[in-house]
């Protein structure tokens, strides 16, 4: 009996330091996911347009100075969104913008009664970014991509006393290679700032194109992030009598869902 009590006392004495050591160690955190992550962003861009264009040759080039209010009065619809897949240090991005604007008005003189111009603009962009640097302060990504443009314009002149209608259309497509970079700096709490841009064209598609975006971001929860900022997109494309040398610029508001 005394020997059994001695053995039990010895085992308890040895187990006590082991139990204390186990209790003092923090739990092991779960391993991070090695699979891809996805994000989808819907955004609205209140863009004005400045520049010069001749998108219905042989009509002469005209200066463009349209505020967002001018465009909104004649807008028939718009769709804008982007997506990103991230795997390790690599990100694969896609962005799409479509809009249709139909300005019109009456014509002086008896021969024709009114004129209407329908403009459809489609911009599709894809790219690949590689993360060069990441810490608790900021992330830096660099990469390259392609930006596709489609401009489809139609002019309709309604008949007057001449009893003749004019319907003329012209469409142009081109593809621009671009070099891109993006930096996100983390501020206090859920706030951060993102600056991104690209430059390209290089006379392969357009003569020159560039883009710059700056946003202030608020991380609402693990999945949702809201952004507000400013965006500018420039392109100078020329082919024969077709000219589109414009800058689109204005405030942007976006919501991103990640999973």
N, C-alpha and C positions, 0 to 999 in steps of 0.2 A: 504493500500500500504506500509506504513512504517512498519507494523507488518510482512508482507511477506518478505521485505528486511532484517529485523532483523532475521527471521528464517533462511533465506538463508545464511546470514553471520555466524550464529551460526553453521550450518551444515558444511560450508566450514572450519571453525575453528577446528571443531572436526575431519574432514576427513584428514586435512593436516598431523598431526602426524601419523595417520594410514597409509597413502600413503607412507610417508617417511620410516616407519618401514618395509612395504612390499618391498619397493625398495632396502632396505639395506640387506635383507636376500638373500643368494645365492640360485640358483635353486636346487631342490632336485635331487640327482643323481639317475639314474635308478637302480632298484634292480638287483643284480647279478643273472645270470642264475643258476637255481638249477638242470638243466639237466646234463647229462654226456658230457664230451668233449673227442675228439679223436685225435690221432696223428699217422701218418704213416711215417716210416723212411726207406729209401733205402741207403745201404752203401756198400762200397768196402773195403775189408780187404786184404792187401798185406802181407799175412802170410807166415812165414818160419816155418819149422818143425824140432824139435830136440828131440832125445830120442832113444828108442829102441822098436822094434816090431817084432812079429812073427805072421803075419796076414794070412798066408797060411800054417798052420801046415799040415804035419809034417816037413816042411822046418824049419831050425834053425832060431833063432832070429838074427836080424841084427841091427846094429847101424844106426840111421837116423840123417842126418845132411844136410838138404835141404834148400837152400835159396829160397826166393820168385821167383827169376829169374829162378832157376832150375825147380820149380813147374810150372811157367808160360809157359815154353817151351813145356811142355807136357800136359797142361790143355785143356780139351775139352769143358768146360763150368762151370759156377758157378752162383748161385742165392742166394742173401742175403737180408733180410729185417726184420723189426720188427713193431709191432703195440702196442698201449697203449690206454686203455679206463680209464678215470679218473672220479670218482664220489665222491664228498666230499673229505674226507681224504683217500679214497681207490683208488688204481690203479691196473688194471688188464693188464698184459703184455704177449706178445707172440713174439718169435723170431725164425727164420728159416734160416738155412744155408745148401746149397747143392753144392757139387763140384764133378767133375769127372776128374781124371788124368790118362793118359795112357802112361807111359814110356816104351821104348823098345830098342832093339839093336840086333846086329848079334851075333851068337854064334860061338866059335872056334870049329874046327873039322868037319868032313863030315856028322855026323849023323843027326844033326839038323841045320837048317839054321838061325833061329831068335827066339827071345822070346819077349813077350809083357805082361805087367801086367796092368790090368785095375782096378783102385781103385775108388769106389764111397763112399762118406761120406755124411751122412745126420744127422744133429743135429737140434732137435726141443726142444724149451724151453717155458714153461709157468710159470707164477708166480703171486703172489699177494703181494702188498706193502701197508703199512699203514704209513701215514705221522705223525711222532712223533713231529716234530717241523717245524714251518714256520714263518719267519719274512722278513723284507726288506733286510736282509743280506744273509741268507741261508735257504735251505729246507733239512730236513733229513727224509728218508723213510727206513723202515725195513720190512722184510717179508720172504717168503719162496716160493719154487717152485719145479718144476720137469724138468730134462733135459734128453731127449731121444736120444740115439745114434744108428745109423745103419752103419756098415762097411761092404761093399760088395766088395770082391776082386776076381779077376779071372786071372789065368795064362794061356797063350797060347804059346805053343812051336811049331813052324812050322817045317814041315818035311824037311829032307835033303836026304842023300843017304839011310837012314833007311826007308824012305817013311812011316813015322808014325807021327801023330800029337798028342800032349798032350794038353788036355783042362781040367783044374782043377779050382774049385771055392770054396770059403768059405765065409759065412756070419755070422755076430754076431749082436745081438740087446741087449741093456740093458737100464735100467731106473735108474737115480740117483736123489734122493731128495737133495735139496740144501737150505741153509739159505742165505739170500741176504740182502744187504744194499745199499743205494744210497744217495749221498749228492751233492747238487748244490749250489755253492756260487756265488752270484752276484757281478760283478765288476762294473766299471764305464761304463755308457752308455749302449750299447746293448751287452756288453761282459759278459760272465759267464764261470765258470769252473764246470765240473761234474766229480765226482769220484764214481765208482760203483764196486761192487764185490760180489762174492758168494763162498761158500765152501760146499762140500757135498760128496756124495758117501756112506761113512760110512759102507763099505762092504755090502751094500744092492744091489747096481749094481756094480759100480767100487769100488776099494779099496779106492781111493781118487780122487776127482776132485775139482778144483777151477778155478775162473775166476777173472780178474781184468781189468778194463777199465778206462782210464782217457782222457777227451777231453776238448778242449777249444771251446766255443760256441759263435756264432755271430747271434743275432736276427735281420734278415734282415727287416722284417715287422711283422705285427700281426700274419701272418700265417706261414711264412717260417723261419727256423733256420738252419744254417750250422755249422758243427762240424768237427774238426780234432783232432786226438790224437793217442793213442797207446792201443792195446788190447793184452792180453795174456790169453790162455785157456789151462789148464793142465788136463790130465786124466791118471789114472793108472788102467787099466782093465785087469784081468787075468782069464782065464777059460781053464782048462786042458792045452793043448799046445798053446792056443791062448794068445798072449801078445800084448797089446797096451799101452805103457808107454811113452807118448809124451807130448811136449809142443808146441802149435801153438802160434806164437807171431809176431807182426808187426804193422805198422801204419795203421790207419783207417780213412776214409773220408766218411761223411754222410750228408744227407739232410733230414730234417723233415718238414712235412706239418701238421699243426694243424687246427682243426675246431670244 
